[in-house]
Amino acid sequence: MTRGITNTIRVVTTLLNRDVRDLLKVGGKVVDDEFLDELRRTLQEAGFGQDESEWLVAEVRSTWHGRIVQEDELLQHIKMRVREASD
């Protein structure tokens, strides 16, 4: 489990930064079901497992569903949640 979380943190700080930026447009994007599906695919393509991806998507949904999210805000939230899970 610890090895998987360590790998997850590494992925968040490298590939995910680029991939999530591709999802967000200038001025942010509304977090709706379509966005969450795109985020799920992006997480899995970046190396997150099914369970980790679903957990992070649920975190983003509970925090921002229906709201506009900015790139830096979303990335910080994901990194924070992954770090908390690794403690």
PyMOL commands that set and color helices and strands:
alter all, ss='L'
color gray80, all
select helices_A, chain A and resi 2-23+33-45+50-64+71-86
alter helices_A, ss='H'
color red, helices_A
select strands_A, chain A and resi 29-30+68-69
alter strands_A, ss='S'
color yellow, strands_A
deselect
rebuild
show_as cartoon
